[in-house]
Amino acid sequence: MSEALERLTARVRACRICVEKPLGRPLPHEPRPVLRPSSTARILLASQAPGSKVHLSGMPFTDASGDRLRSWLDVTSEEFYDTEKFAIVPMGFCFPGQDAKGADLPPRRECAPAWRAELMALMPQIDLVLTIGMYAQSWHMGAARQSSLTETVRNWRAIWEAPARPRVLPLPHPSWRNTGWLKKNPWFEMDLLPFLRSEIRYRLG
């Protein structure tokens, strides 16, 4: 990791903005920012926010969602956690807590405005961004994001062929809550995943 990116990452990991200067209610627990930026990886996983298990482990995707995501990408855990290969920078760095139904709350609104542009500027080598969920798609895709996640992901070929760089592929969240979505949209596993895996393998050499 470059010295500049290392310094910035240390600042992010010490961040307490969601407790000390929150937008709305403060984070209901002690902050524990989780991210794995990289100066060498060509692939960025722009995910949503850590879940409760990741909050405890301090490592991204150490849960069932991570197992499904690694299956989608067709990579091993060793490849996935190799920062020479993958940068993992969620939209919200801390576990945001849960709602009354036990679902994770949206990413904290403080994170992306405070840190994301600066982090991206220090990772110019990224040439593929996997936008996982609508929050990452809103930030990284702008007007290319459709009115629903399904429409956005279904439009992946046009998004891929757009002249903007780095290239972007939209993905649903790999949560178990999206199992029904996967069954309703078989084209995702039939069309998008083979293409995604070929692009991943190309970049991993």
C-alpha positions, 0 to 999 in steps of 0.5 A, a space after each residue: 500500500 502506498 504511504 498516502 493510502 496507508 495514512 488515509 486508511 489509518 485515519 478512516 479506521 480511527 473515524 468517529 464521525 457517526 458518534 461525535 458528529 452524526 447525521 441523525 441518530 448516532 451509531 448505537 455502538 462503538 465504531 469499528 470501521 472495516 475496509 481493505 483498500 489497495 494500491 495494486 488491486 485492479 478490482 474494487 468490491 464496493 459493498 454496502 456496510 459490515 454486518 454484525 459478524 463482520 463487526 465482530 471479526 473486523 474482516 469484510 464478508 466473514 459471513 454467509 454473504 461472503 461465502 455466496 459472493 466468493 462463489 459468484 466470483 469463483 475465487 478462493 478465500 485466499 484470493 479474495 482476501 489478498 489485497 494485491 488482487 481485491 480492494 474491499 471498500 464499503 459505502 459505510 465502514 461500520 456496522 449500522 445496527 438493525 431495525 425492529 425486524 432484525 434487518 441491517 440498517 442502511 450504510 451510515 450517511 456520514 461515511 461516503 461524503 467524508 472519505 470515498 472520493 479521497 480513497 478512490 483518488 488514491 486507487 487509480 489502478 482500479 479498472 473494475 468496480 463491482 457495485 454491490 447493492 443500490 447504495 454503491 450503485 448510486 455513488 459509482 454509477 450516477 445516472 446509469 443507475 435505474 429506478 430499481 436494483 433489478 433494472 440496474 442489474 438487468 442493464 449490466 451489458 449497457 453499463 459495461 459498454 459505457 465509455 466511463 472508466 473504471 468499468 462497472 458491473 452492478 450486483 445484488 447483495 449476496 445476502 440470504 435475504 436475496 435468495 428469492 430474487 435470485 430464483 426470480 431472475 435466473 438470467 443473473 446466474 446464467 448470463 451475468 455470472 459467467 461474464 463476471 467470472 471471466 473478467 475476474 480471472 482475466 484480472 487475476 492473471 
